[in-house]
C-alpha cells in the first residue's frame, strides 16, 4: 500500500513549479529562501519528532478504532446537552458540504448572502422563541453567553450605579454548574462580586446591577420568576434568564414575563453533543441594549441598486476599533452550528417543533407516571423534560442496574435526574422503568405500550404566543424543498471550494475531506460531555495524543483544549499568567504591554483578564519599537505582568529582535504571551517554546486545518511552559486542568472536542516532515506573490533580506489621492473576478493583507495575480484621466447578473469589462448576488429578524417588525 502520500495532496505547487517559483524569487533552493526569511537564531536544531504521515485510508481505520473505545450509552444527564436528530438533508447538504464549511466570516457581505440569510434565520428563531426583539447570530456556548450577559449588564449600569460603585450580581443557586463556573471566571478580574442564593427568598436591592436565573432550572423545575423580575426592575437592574430553547416552544417565553436578556444554547436543534461542542450559544435582548450586545448581529440593508441585502451590523469589528475599550473580546461566532440549528427550525417549522417538544414532554410525563406506580417520588411540580427522583434508598443499585443496561442518569447526592430528549422512544422509557423496578424486586416489572400523556404544564406557564410565522419557516418541509433551499443559499456565497481566499492573518488553507468524516459519526457526536470518563476513552486518547503532538510542535509542556476560540485562548492564557503571579504573592503585576500592531482582541482580552494595557509603538518598518519597549518596560517594571506579541508579526515579518524582547520582559519579572495567529509560518522551523514564550494560543481553525465554517467554529487551545502547567483551566463537573487550575473558561472541560479529530487528522496525515514542508511552501507562496505583485502594489513591510513570512501587506493608500479609491473598492472589484478579498484595512489603514497558504496551486496564484494586475490597470486608467473618478468599473463594483442583464446600461464601460474582465472569467463565473452594500443605511435602520421581503422597503424598528 502506498502510504505517506497526503503531503502531495495538501500542498498546492508541484515540484517543477516550485523550481520556477524559486527562480522568480531569486533563490537557488527552498532552504535558501527559508534561511533568508527566518532568523538563524530562531531555527530549531532538530526536525520535529513526529511520525511520518499516513494515507487517508490508514487514518480512517485508525480513527474508527479510537472511536470504538467511546461507549454509546443512552444518556439522560441533561444539563444543557441532549441527544438530537440531525435531519439527513441538513447533514448532507450543510454540515458535510464544503460550500458551507470552508466559507469565511461574512465581512465581505456581497459574497456572503447565503450564510448571512442562514444566520438571520437563526436570529429570528431565537428572537421568536425567547420573545425578545433582538438576538445576536450566536456565541460560543451557554456558559459564555451567560457570562457575556453579566458583563453586558455591568457595562450598561446607570450613571448613578457606577458612581455608587455598584458591583454585585445575583446568581440563583439553581443554574447549571458549568455556567456558574464560567460566570465566576469572568466576574473576578473585573471586580464583579457574585452573590448566590435562592431567588424565592432573596431580597433584591439597589446594591445589585443584575441577576441571572435558569428556566427550567438546574434540576429541571419550571419556576415562576415574574415577581422577582419586577423587584429587579424596580431597582434599575437587568434581569437575565438562561433558557432551554426547545422548552420555549411550550413554555411562556421569558420575554413575556420580564426578562431583559435571554441566553442559552441551540444544541438540541439538530447539533450533535460531540462531548461538549461546538454548539451555538445565543444572547437575545431588548432594543434598549442593542448597542451593548456582544458578538455579531446580522442586519438588513440595501445595495447600490436599492436591492435588499444582508450584512453584519454594529459591533462587527468592535475589538479592532475600540481595542482595550471594547466591551467584549468576542470576535467570532459558531456560524456553522448556528446555521444548522436555524435550518432545523426551517425544516420542521413551528408545527414540527411543537410536535417534537410535545413528544419530549409527554414522554417525561409518561415516565413520571410509571415511576410513581413503582413507588418512586418525582418532586418537580412543573417540568418540561426533566424529572427529579428523590427518596431513593439504594442509589448505588440503581446506578449499577443502569450501567449494566448502558444507561446514564444524572446523580445528585440524594436524588436522580432524568432528562428526556427527542430520541427517546417507548422502549427507552421501559428500559428506564426496568432499572428502577429491579431495585424494588427482581421480579417487579412495568411496561408501557404507548407513551401518550397529558401535559402537566399549568395554563399560566403555557405558551400562547405564535412563533416562527415568517415564510422561511413555513415553506421548506419536504426534503426536496429543503435540499434546494440549502443549495440556493450555498451558491450565493464564495467559499474555498470555488476559489482562493487570500485573507491575511486567517490562513484559509485546505480542510482535508478525510478529516471531516467523524463529524457525522455517532461514536464522536453522541457523547455527552459529563459521562463517566471511561465512556469517553476514545476521546481522551485522541485528546492526549493531540496534546503530545502539539507540545512537540510548540515546544510547550502541556496544552488545554478548553478555549473554544482564538480570543477565548487569549483570555485563558492571560488568566493563567495572572494566576501564576498571584500564586507568588505578586498581585500587583497587572500591566500588560501590547504592540500597536496587535490584533484587536489582544487588548480587549487583556482588560477582561484584569490587566492594564500599555501600548508599545511600532517603527516605520512595522517592527516593535525597541526603545519604546525598553522605556515602558522599565517604567512599569514593578507591576509588569505580561507582554502580548504575535510572531511572525501582524505585519508579516520575522523580527530578529524577538529574543531580546523575551529577555527584557523576563528579566523584569513579566511573562510573554504569544498570539499563535501566525503559527503557519513557524511549524517545524521554530516554535514558541524555543523563542521563549511562556504561553501561546493556537488557532486550530487556521494552522491546523479546522474549517472556518462561515464564521465559526474556532478552537483556541493554549500551550504553556512547565511553570504554568498547574494553572491550566479546570471544570466543576469533569476532572481537567492543573493542580491549581483557574476556573472554567468554557462550559465543557475540553471545549469543542468533536472538531479536534480534524486537527488530529491533519497532523497524522502530514507527519513531521510534511508539516515542516507545508510551512516552507506557505512562505514560498507568499514570497512568490510578493515578487510578482510589488511593482503594482507596494509591499509595506519586509524583513532584513526583503522577504516576507507567510503573508504581506499591500499599500493602497496612494490610490485615494490618485484615483479616489479606497482599499475596500479594490476588495469589491475582486468579486467580479471571482475572488474573495484579502483582509481589508488591518493591521494598517488603507491596505490589503494577503496570505496565500501552502494549499494554493501555482495556477490559482497566477490567476489571482492576473486579477490584481488588471485591477491596477483599471486604477491607472482613472489616474490618467481616461475614466471618471466617481463613475468607473472599480468604484461601481461588484456587478450582479441582474445589473448586467438589465435593458438599461448607463455606465461608461462595457458589460464585458464589468463582468468578464479576463478570458478565464467565462469558465466558472461567480455572480455576486447583490451590489455594493450601504453599511451606513443598515446601521441607521437596524432590523435583524426575518420579515416578508416587501416589508424591507419601509422604515421601521425591530419592535414594529415583530408586531407585524
PERA-V82182 format. One line per field, one symbol per residue. psi: psi as a letter, one per 30 degrees, with the letter a starting at -180 (. if undefined). burial: b if it has 16 or more other ideal C-beta (glycine too) atoms within 10 Angstrom, else e. A space follows every 10 residues. Layout:
# PERA-V82182
psi=???
burial=???
This chain:
# PERA-V82182
psi=kklhgfefee kdkleeeeee eeeeghkfle eeeeefekke ffkkfllkil llllleeeee eeeeeeeffk kilkkhebhg kkkljjkeee eefdegjffe fgllkheief ggfefeeeee eeeeeeeeef hkfkllglae aeeeeeeeee eeeefgklee eeefhjgkkk jkehlkeeee eeeeeeeeff gkjkklajff fkjklgfkfl lklkjlaegg kjljgeeeee eeefgglkjk kjljeeffee lkkeffggke kklakgegig klehgflklj lljkalffgf ffklakkklk alafggkkll lklcheheef efcfgkflgj glaieeeeee eefeeeeele eeeeeeeeee eeeeeeeeee eeefgkjjfj eklefkkjjl gkeieeeeee eeeeghkklk jleglkkjkk affkleeeee eeeeeeefee kffklkkkfk gkllkgjlef fkkfkllhfk efggfiflee eeeeeeeeee ffljaffelk jhjkgfiilk jkefffeffg kefefgkkfg lkfffheeee eeeeeeeeee eeefglfllk gekhleeeee eeeeeeeeee eefggiffig kjkkkfflkf feeeeeefgg lkkkkklllf gglkjeeeee eeeefgefgk elkkkkkllf ghkjkggeee eeeeeefggl lkkkkgfgff gekfealeee eglfkkkkjf gdeggklfgg hkllkilkkl leffefgkka kfekjlalfh kllkflekeg cifffefeee eeeeeeleee eeeeeeeeee eeeeeeefff eejkkeklae ggllcgllkk jgeffeefgg klefeeeeef effgkkllkk gkgkkglkkk jflffkleee eeeeeeeeee eeeeeeeeeg gflkfeilfe efllkleeee flekjhkgll eeeefiflef ffeikkjkfl akkjeeeeee ijkglllkef fffljlleee eee.
burial=eeebebbeeb bbbeeebbee bbeebebeeb eebbebbbbe ebebeeebeb eebbbbebbb eebeebbebb bebbbbbbbb bbbbebbebb bebbbebbbb bbbbbbbbbb bbbbbbbbbb bbbbbbbbbb bbbbbbbbbb bbbbbbbbbb bbbbebbeee beeeebbbbb bbebbbebbb bbbbbbbbbe ebebeeeebe ebebeebbbb bbbbbbbbbb bbbebeebbe bbeeeebbbb bbbbbbbbbb bbbbbebbbb bbbbbbbbbb bbbbbbbbbb bbbbbbeebb ebbbbbbbbb bbbbeebebb bbbbbbebbb eebbebbbbb bbbbbbbbbb bbbbbbbbbb ebbbebbebb bbbbbbbbbb beebebebeb ebbbbbbbbe ebeebeebbe bbbeeebbbb beeebbbbbb bbebeeebbb ebbbbbbbbe eeeeeeebee bebeebbeee bebeeebbeb ebbeebeeee ebeebbeebb ebbbbbebbb bbbbbbbbbb bbebbbbbbe bebbbbbbbb beeebbebbb ebbeebbebb bbbbbbebbb bbbbbbbbbb bbbbbbbbbb beeeebeebb bbbbbebbbb bbbbbbbbbb bebbbbebee ebbbbbebbe ebbeebbebb bbbbbbbbbb bbbbbeebee bbebbeebeb bbbbbbbbbb bbbbbbbbbb bbbbbbbbbb bbbbbbbbbb bbbbbbbbbb beebbbbbbb bbbbebbbeb bbbbbbbbbb bbbbbbbbbb bbbbbbbbbb bbbbbbbbbb bbbbbbbbbb ebbebbbbbe eebbbbbbbb bbeebeeebb bbbbbbbbbb bbbbbbbbbb bbbbebbbbb bbbbbbebeb bebbebbbbb bbebbebbbe eebeeeebbb bbbbbbeebe eeeeeeeebe eeebbbbeee beeeebbbbb bbbbbebbee bbbbbbbeee ebeeeeebee bbee
